[in-house]
Amino acid sequence: MKISDFYVGQNASLSKRFVLDDVKAFSQLSMDNNPVHLNEEYAKNSIFGDRIVYGYLTASLFSGIIGSIMPGPGAIYLNQNLNFRKPIYHNELVTATCTITHIREDKPIITLETICKNEKGEIAIDGTAVIKLLES
């Protein structure tokens, strides 16, 4: 992979439905047992009205794109900022998209716009990522 292989506007996406088993696995890994993610009765009485997927679990799709698709293997996170706009509910299709917004000429560093949308096409998470390429 070379910095010259990429261009501003280039993008890649991944879609996934997070199910209860995904949420439970993330709960165990993160040691976050917030009942709004896990307990149906508790979540029904929350402001969300149902169980929601962890924001960081949803945002992990960005890592899937960056490490596996674009830029791909050898890409290293330098920075990621996230704004959580809307919840993603269990079994809801979410689509994450990373779009190149800037390429540094002096170093193999790319800035990405990172967006997750829910099934309705509404932005659930947005932010930016800065990625370093381990050029081959």
N, C-alpha and C positions, 0 to 999 in steps of 0.2 A: 504494500500500500504506500502510495506517495501522495503528498499534499496536492500535487498537480492532477491527481485523479478525481478531485472533487471541485464543485462549483457552487456559488451562492444560488440558492433556490432549490438545490437538490434535496430530496426528502425520502423518507422511508416510514412505513407504518406497521404496526402489529395490532391485532384485535384479540380479545379474550373475554370469556365469561368467567368471573371468579365465583366459585361455588363454596358452600360451607366448608368442605374439606380444605380448600385453599386458605380460607380465612383462619381456620383452626391451626393449620400448619404455621402460618405467619404469626399467630398468637404465641405459639410455643417457641418459635425462633426469637421473637422480639421480646418475649416475657411481658407482653401487654395484654391484659385480660379485661379490657374495658368492655362491659356488657352491651354497649350499643352495637358492637360488632358480632357478638356471640349469642346473646340471650334474646330470643324472639319476644318474649313478654316485656322485658325491660325496654327493648328498642321500639315496640309499638307505642309506648308511652313517652317516647323521646320526641324532640322536635322533628326528627326524621320520619317517624311513623313506621319504621321497619329497620331491620338490620342493615348496616352499611359496611362496605369493604374498607379496610384500613387505607388511608390516603397513600401511605408509603408503599403498600402492596400494589396499589394501582399504578403509582409512579415507577415501580420497578420495571414496568414495560419499557420505559426509556432505556434502562440498562440493557434490556434484551435487544433493542434496536441498535444501540451504540456498540455493544460488544459482539453482536452476531451479524448485523446487516449493514449498517452505515454509521460510522466509517467501517466497523467490522473488527475482526480479531486484531489485537494489538492496540486498540484504542483505550486510552486511560482517562478516567474522569479527573479533571482539575477542580471543577466547581459545578454545583447544581443549585439553583434556587427554584422554589415551588410556591405557587399560590393555589390554595384549595378553595375553589369557587362553588362547587356543587357536589353532593354525595354521589357515589356509585353504590348501587344496591346489589345484594347477592343475586347472581344469575343474570345480571344486566350486561349486555355487550358493551365493552368499552374499547375505544380505538385510540391508541397513542401514536402520535406523529412527531418526528424530529425533522426540522428543516434547517439547512445551513443558512445562516444569516451573515457570517463574516469568516473570512479565511485570512490568517496572518501571513504576510509575505515573508517575514524574517524567521519564522519558526513554524514547525508543523502543528499549528494550533487552530482549531475550528470552533466557532461559536454556533450553537444550535438554539432555535426556538423549540420548546418542548410543550406539546399540548395533548391532553387526554380529553376525549369527548364521550358523552354518554350516548345511549341509543337514540335519543332525540336530536343528536347533533349539537348539544349544548356543551360549552367548555366546562369541564369539571375541574381540571388542573391546568395551569399554564406556568411557564417559567422559561429559564434559559439554562443551558449547559455549556461548559467550556471543556473541550476534549483535546488531548495531546495524542498525536499519532506516533507510534513507534515505527518509523519508516523502514521499509525493507529495501 
